[in-house]
Amino acid sequence: LSSQGSIYSLCRLPNLNPYGRISLLAASLRKPVFLLEFNHGYKESLVPYSRELSFTYLPGNAEIVSITAFCKPGSNNTVIV
């Protein structure tokens, strides 16, 4: 990460399928947010994958203090706050 974060800048994305991907969001104080996914591989191993997410509605000088995610009730949509 380009700058430091805290324990509040890491969250697990909710997954409605217990056998699906394990996904984490990792944020630093200075905007880059990374999606880390762990797919189930051969013989219960985990295969890592990462990519940077772009949040265009954040102002340029904003700092990310904490990040969390939840699913809307009765929906498969994930809300990231």
Backbone as ProteinMPNN parsed JSONL, in Angstrom:
{"seq_chain_A": "LSSQGSIYSLCRLPNLNPYGRISLLAASLRKPVFLLEFNHGYKESLVPYSRELSFTYLPGNAEIVSITAFCKPGSNNTVIV", "coords_chain_A": {"N_chain_A": [[0.837, -1.178, 0.0], [0.354, 2.309, -0.583], [0.388, 4.113, 1.525], [0.047, 4.165, 5.127], [-2.398, 2.243, 6.987], [-5.071, 1.23, 9.161], [-6.494, -1.09, 11.567], [-9.092, -0.675, 10.977], [-9.215, -0.185, 8.304], [-9.512, -2.416, 6.808], [-11.637, -4.869, 5.576], [-13.937, -7.613, 5.406], [-15.725, -8.742, 2.642], [-19.211, -9.364, 2.476], [-20.492, -12.631, 1.862], [-22.845, -14.494, 0.294], [-22.844, -17.078, -0.512], [-21.635, -19.917, 0.929], [-19.596, -21.471, -0.139], [-18.266, -19.931, -1.896], [-16.139, -17.258, -3.147], [-13.644, -15.814, -1.019], [-13.463, -12.579, -0.05], [-11.672, -9.563, 0.47], [-11.389, -6.128, 1.422], [-8.878, -3.768, 1.262], [-7.668, -0.779, 2.423], [-5.751, 2.239, 2.225], [-4.594, 5.248, 3.848], [-4.384, 7.166, 1.862], [-6.257, 6.967, -0.502], [-5.828, 4.568, -2.531], [-7.64, 1.622, -2.914], [-7.756, -1.771, -2.455], [-8.951, -4.789, -3.808], [-8.923, -7.916, -2.55], [-8.995, -11.216, -3.36], [-9.636, -14.582, -2.626], [-9.637, -17.522, -4.12], [-11.031, -20.786, -4.034], [-8.888, -23.425, -4.497], [-7.199, -26.316, -5.766], [-7.528, -29.185, -3.744], [-8.461, -27.873, -1.353], [-6.864, -25.592, -1.199], [-5.957, -22.09, -1.229], [-6.142, -19.624, -3.71], [-4.614, -16.637, -4.398], [-5.719, -13.354, -5.528], [-5.561, -10.043, -6.728], [-6.675, -6.626, -7.167], [-6.82, -3.142, -7.996], [-9.324, -0.929, -6.848], [-11.41, 1.657, -8.05], [-12.703, 4.517, -6.666], [-14.509, 6.963, -7.62], [-15.974, 9.037, -6.529], [-14.746, 10.045, -4.293], [-13.174, 12.843, -2.817], [-10.088, 14.432, -3.902], [-8.246, 15.059, -1.823], [-9.071, 13.555, 0.309], [-8.962, 11.368, 3.156], [-8.965, 7.933, 3.94], [-10.374, 6.634, 6.661], [-11.77, 4.524, 7.804], [-13.328, 1.504, 6.604], [-16.122, -0.363, 5.54], [-18.446, -3.012, 4.76], [-21.625, -4.227, 3.645], [-24.526, -6.284, 2.948], [-27.549, -5.39, 1.344], [-30.706, -5.946, 2.853], [-32.615, -8.633, 1.582], [-31.485, -8.537, -0.932], [-28.842, -8.959, -3.367], [-26.944, -7.042, -3.549], [-23.981, -5.354, -2.68], [-22.991, -2.964, -0.311], [-20.61, -0.514, 0.121], [-19.078, 1.306, 2.6]], "CA_chain_A": [[0.0, 0.0, 0.0], [1.153, 3.529, -0.712], [0.507, 4.739, 2.842], [-0.396, 3.266, 6.192], [-3.805, 2.126, 7.323], [-5.277, 0.72, 10.511], [-7.346, -2.269, 11.553], [-10.39, -0.263, 10.452], [-9.136, -0.019, 6.858], [-9.58, -3.748, 6.219], [-12.933, -5.496, 5.858], [-14.313, -8.776, 4.606], [-16.985, -8.544, 1.94], [-20.168, -10.421, 2.775], [-20.651, -13.63, 0.815], [-24.048, -15.26, 0.557], [-22.557, -18.472, -0.851], [-20.558, -20.353, 1.828], [-18.524, -22.116, -0.886], [-17.793, -18.971, -2.887], [-14.866, -16.578, -2.924], [-13.403, -15.017, 0.18], [-13.017, -11.288, -0.563], [-11.312, -8.542, 1.451], [-11.033, -4.796, 0.95], [-7.784, -3.166, 2.021], [-7.531, 0.626, 2.056], [-4.733, 3.017, 2.923], [-5.083, 6.606, 4.108], [-4.388, 7.953, 0.625], [-7.121, 6.493, -1.572], [-5.912, 3.275, -3.21], [-8.371, 0.548, -2.256], [-7.48, -3.005, -3.181], [-9.811, -5.942, -3.61], [-8.145, -9.153, -2.446], [-9.881, -12.372, -3.411], [-9.004, -15.879, -2.459], [-10.477, -18.554, -4.716], [-10.721, -22.142, -3.594], [-8.146, -24.157, -5.508], [-7.098, -27.759, -5.662], [-7.353, -29.752, -2.399], [-8.75, -26.866, -0.331], [-5.88, -24.509, -1.156], [-6.477, -20.786, -1.611], [-5.387, -18.98, -4.777], [-4.843, -15.192, -4.222], [-5.904, -12.47, -6.669], [-5.784, -8.674, -6.241], [-6.778, -5.545, -8.137], [-7.141, -1.847, -7.391], [-10.665, -0.423, -7.118], [-11.46, 3.106, -8.183], [-13.866, 5.184, -6.111], [-14.393, 8.282, -8.24], [-16.701, 10.063, -5.783], [-13.945, 10.543, -3.174], [-12.361, 14.013, -3.152], [-8.663, 14.17, -4.06], [-7.483, 15.196, -0.583], [-9.734, 12.785, 1.37], [-8.253, 10.236, 3.756], [-9.853, 6.841, 4.316], [-10.125, 6.301, 8.052], [-12.291, 3.177, 7.986], [-14.108, 0.988, 5.493], [-16.939, -1.514, 5.901], [-19.343, -3.435, 3.686], [-22.757, -5.058, 4.054], [-25.522, -6.569, 1.908], [-28.894, -4.883, 1.614], [-31.635, -7.036, 3.131], [-33.413, -9.071, 0.449], [-30.807, -8.215, -2.181], [-27.456, -9.439, -3.489], [-26.084, -5.871, -3.727], [-23.068, -5.037, -1.584], [-22.798, -1.536, -0.075], [-19.312, -0.228, 0.736], [-19.155, 2.593, 3.286]], "C_chain_A": [[0.884, 1.245, 0.0], [1.304, 4.296, 0.584], [-0.105, 3.8, 3.868], [-1.908, 3.249, 6.335], [-3.906, 1.666, 8.766], [-6.131, -0.533, 10.423], [-8.721, -1.943, 10.995], [-10.368, -0.078, 8.934], [-9.062, -1.368, 6.139], [-10.934, -4.339, 6.568], [-13.151, -6.681, 4.93], [-15.654, -8.487, 3.946], [-17.938, -9.681, 2.263], [-20.329, -11.354, 1.583], [-21.851, -14.487, 1.17], [-23.852, -16.747, 0.274], [-21.412, -18.956, 0.034], [-19.39, -21.025, 1.107], [-17.945, -21.203, -1.959], [-16.445, -18.377, -2.517], [-14.832, -15.899, -1.562], [-12.8, -13.707, -0.317], [-12.771, -10.313, 0.571], [-11.086, -7.222, 0.737], [-9.945, -4.26, 1.858], [-7.59, -1.744, 1.513], [-6.375, 1.246, 2.831], [-5.293, 4.421, 3.126], [-5.236, 7.42, 2.827], [-4.985, 7.192, -0.549], [-6.952, 5.112, -2.191], [-6.63, 2.25, -2.338], [-8.159, -0.701, -3.105], [-8.489, -4.071, -2.797], [-8.915, -7.173, -3.628], [-9.125, -10.306, -2.409], [-9.066, -13.643, -3.287], [-9.969, -16.93, -2.979], [-10.063, -19.912, -4.175], [-10.057, -22.884, -4.743], [-8.18, -25.643, -5.259], [-6.816, -28.183, -4.225], [-7.43, -28.691, -1.303], [-7.663, -25.798, -0.168], [-6.556, -23.209, -1.595], [-5.55, -20.158, -2.644], [-5.653, -17.478, -4.684], [-4.959, -14.452, -5.55], [-6.14, -11.071, -6.112], [-5.908, -7.709, -7.41], [-7.178, -4.272, -7.405], [-8.546, -1.426, -7.809], [-10.62, 1.093, -7.166], [-12.783, 3.619, -7.622], [-13.798, 6.634, -6.561], [-15.077, 9.389, -7.442], [-15.937, 10.57, -4.566], [-13.16, 11.774, -3.608], [-10.866, 13.671, -3.161], [-7.858, 14.226, -2.772], [-8.094, 14.414, 0.582], [-8.829, 11.673, 1.889], [-9.282, 9.195, 4.163], [-9.478, 6.411, 5.73], [-10.613, 4.888, 8.353], [-13.127, 2.79, 6.77], [-14.883, -0.23, 5.989], [-17.864, -1.831, 4.731], [-20.454, -4.293, 4.265], [-23.661, -5.282, 2.855], [-26.852, -5.961, 2.32], [-29.818, -6.061, 1.889], [-32.503, -7.357, 1.907], [-32.787, -8.813, -0.899], [-29.419, -8.837, -2.182], [-26.48, -8.289, -3.65], [-25.249, -5.628, -2.477], [-22.875, -3.527, -1.505], [-21.474, -1.376, 0.654], [-19.371, 1.183, 1.296], [-17.784, 2.943, 3.828]], "O_chain_A": [[2.004, 1.235, 0.511], [2.257, 5.06, 0.736], [-0.696, 2.777, 3.524], [-2.601, 4.145, 5.853], [-2.924, 1.712, 9.506], [-6.456, -0.989, 9.327], [-9.446, -2.847, 10.58], [-11.416, 0.165, 8.336], [-8.604, -1.446, 4.999], [-11.34, -4.315, 7.729], [-12.617, -6.736, 3.822], [-16.598, -8.045, 4.6], [-17.524, -10.839, 2.32], [-20.305, -10.915, 0.434], [-21.876, -15.13, 2.22], [-24.612, -17.58, 0.769], [-20.3, -18.447, -0.098], [-18.304, -21.141, 1.675], [-17.211, -21.66, -2.835], [-15.712, -18.918, -1.689], [-15.857, -15.47, -1.032], [-11.738, -13.715, -0.94], [-13.554, -10.237, 1.519], [-10.645, -7.195, -0.412], [-10.075, -4.293, 3.082], [-7.374, -1.527, 0.32], [-6.064, 0.832, 3.948], [-6.368, 4.736, 2.616], [-6.122, 8.268, 2.729], [-4.274, 6.821, -1.483], [-7.991, 4.478, -2.374], [-6.273, 2.039, -1.179], [-8.36, -0.683, -4.319], [-8.835, -4.235, -1.627], [-8.23, -7.434, -4.616], [-9.985, -10.372, -1.531], [-7.947, -13.743, -3.792], [-10.997, -17.2, -2.359], [-8.888, -20.151, -3.895], [-10.611, -22.96, -5.84], [-9.093, -26.159, -4.613], [-5.958, -27.599, -3.563], [-6.563, -28.625, -0.432], [-7.56, -25.174, 0.888], [-7.598, -23.231, -2.251], [-4.33, -20.156, -2.479], [-6.795, -17.056, -4.867], [-4.382, -14.859, -6.558], [-6.851, -10.923, -5.118], [-5.343, -7.92, -8.483], [-7.792, -4.316, -6.339], [-8.917, -1.548, -8.977], [-9.881, 1.73, -6.415], [-13.855, 3.199, -8.058], [-13.103, 7.444, -5.948], [-14.787, 10.565, -7.658], [-16.435, 11.45, -3.863], [-12.536, 11.755, -4.67], [-10.439, 12.726, -2.499], [-6.871, 13.502, -2.641], [-7.677, 14.594, 1.727], [-8.03, 11.109, 1.141], [-10.349, 9.536, 4.673], [-8.388, 5.885, 5.96], [-9.952, 4.139, 9.073], [-13.574, 3.648, 6.009], [-14.361, -1.031, 6.764], [-18.04, -1.014, 3.827], [-20.255, -5.0, 5.253], [-23.577, -4.559, 1.862], [-27.236, -6.007, 3.488], [-29.717, -7.084, 1.212], [-33.054, -6.455, 1.277], [-33.477, -8.863, -1.917], [-28.886, -9.197, -1.132], [-25.292, -8.527, -3.868], [-25.755, -5.69, -1.356], [-22.623, -2.88, -2.522], [-21.238, -2.018, 1.677], [-19.672, 2.137, 0.579], [-17.615, 3.993, 4.448]]}, "name": "protein", "num_of_chains": 1, "seq": "LSSQGSIYSLCRLPNLNPYGRISLLAASLRKPVFLLEFNHGYKESLVPYSRELSFTYLPGNAEIVSITAFCKPGSNNTVIV"}
